[in-house]
Amino acid sequence: MASTPHGTARFDGRVVLGTGAAGGIGEAIAQRLRDEGARLVLVDRQVQDVPPADAGQCMAVVCDVSREEQVAA
């Protein structure tokens, strides 16, 4: 886990919502946040494309954030 200069994980104990987490920049950001202690909610249009969840630290949600009715659900 990456640490700040003070020796603590920068996102330790925080929950972060990441969209587009199945690939590219979204996947890289999700990995970095996970490495820095974040608990993640990963959102993508295809759940099978979202990186595997860590027990209690990550969950995957299927949602196309460009569709208001899916976000509202």
Buried (B, 14 or more C-beta within 10 A) or exposed (E): EEEEEEEEBBBEEEEBEBBBBBEEEBBEBBBEBBBBBBBBBBBBBEEEBBBEEEEEEBBBBEBBEEEEEBEEE
